[in-house]
Amino acid sequence: MPPVALLLIFFATLAAMEGFAYVMHRWVMHGPGWFLHASHHRPRKGNWEANDLYFVIFALPSILLLLGGVQWGWGGWATAMGAGIAGYGAIYLGFHDIIVHQRIRNRYVARSRYMKRIVQAHRLHHAVETKEGTVSFGFLVAPHPTDLKRQLAENGRAGVRAARGANSVAADG
């Protein structure tokens, strides 16, 4: 398979993963999978939470495709697709766990309009402690925070975390 085709498969998979992540987050993690994801909407005690199992679950297709492509002769398409899933996982880890949730302490401050928007959208998502009433389920594509705040208000602020101070929504992660 030509290298250009492999790159197209890689980038198409990487892009498609945002849609997959949205669907899984909205209808699985905030649905029947809430029993694991609920831990992520509460203050974390220790380094790990039940929600971390999703990272392992979502890595399995990538591992399978990479093994299939590299070791089992499935072809370059499988390697490129597995690498695209792994690439999205790396971006997710950097954005979600390191930048937003500071699971590895750092001094990163969002300065670009894009980064400010997706960080604030994710924090607004975490303003809600329940599986209902939550807004913004994507990770790399998010509605404008003004729209999300309006949605929270329209939801009657159902499940919104109790205020901890003047800047509680911005501080929640």
C-alpha positions, -999 to 999 in steps of 0.1 A, spaced: 0 0 0 15 34 -9 27 55 20 3 83 11 -27 59 15 -13 48 49 -10 84 60 -46 91 48 -58 61 68 -39 72 99 -53 108 98 -88 96 89 -88 73 118 -74 100 141 -102 123 131 -129 96 133 -118 89 168 -132 123 180 -167 112 168 -162 77 184 -151 94 216 -181 117 216 -206 88 211 -189 66 238 -187 95 263 -223 107 257 -242 74 254 -220 48 271 -200 65 298 -230 87 307 -253 58 302 -248 21 311 -211 27 317 -217 53 344 -207 28 371 -171 33 360 -173 69 348 -190 83 379 -156 82 397 -144 107 372 -170 133 381 -161 131 418 -129 143 436 -102 117 430 -87 100 460 -53 86 451 -37 83 416 -63 60 400 -101 59 396 -124 33 381 -129 55 350 -92 47 341 -104 13 329 -119 30 299 -83 40 288 -74 3 288 -106 -8 271 -102 18 243 -66 8 238 -74 -28 230 -86 -22 194 -54 -2 187 -32 -30 202 -51 -56 181 -48 -37 149 -11 -29 155 -4 -66 162 -25 -76 132 -7 -52 109 28 -58 121 29 -94 132 -1 -113 117 1 -100 81 -32 -81 80 -16 -53 60 -5 -18 63 -41 -5 66 -44 -23 100 -11 -8 112 -21 27 101 -55 24 117 -41 11 149 -15 39 149 -44 64 144 -63 51 174 -30 52 194 -23 87 182 -58 99 194 -51 82 227 -19 101 231 -36 134 223 -64 125 247 -39 116 275 -20 149 270 -51 171 268 -75 154 292 -53 138 319 -22 161 318 -35 196 308 -71 196 321 -70 173 351 -33 178 360 -27 142 368 9 151 361 15 185 377 25 211 351 24 248 346 7 248 313 -17 278 308 -40 278 278 -33 309 258 -48 302 223 -85 307 217 -88 270 207 -72 257 239 -90 280 261 -123 269 245 -118 232 249 -104 234 284 -133 255 295 -158 233 278 -143 202 296 -144 220 329 -181 229 323 -187 192 316 -173 185 350 -194 211 367 -221 184 367 -217 154 391 -245 133 377 -248 114 344 -278 136 334 -277 173 327 -241 173 315 -229 193 285 -200 189 261 -189 154 254 -162 158 228 -125 162 237 -110 181 208 -141 197 193 -164 216 217 -192 241 215 -185 276 227 -185 280 265 -213 306 263 -236 280 246 -226 254 272 -235 277 301 -268 284 284 -274 247 282 -266 242 319 -291 269 327 -317 254 305 -312 220 323 -322 238 355 -286 233 366 -295 196 373 -266 178 389 -244 209 390 -217 207 416 -223 229 447 -203 261 446 -169 260 465 -161 296 459 -165 325 436 -148 307 407 -160 271 413 -170 262 377 -137 274 363 -118 255 390 -136 222 386 -117 198 365 
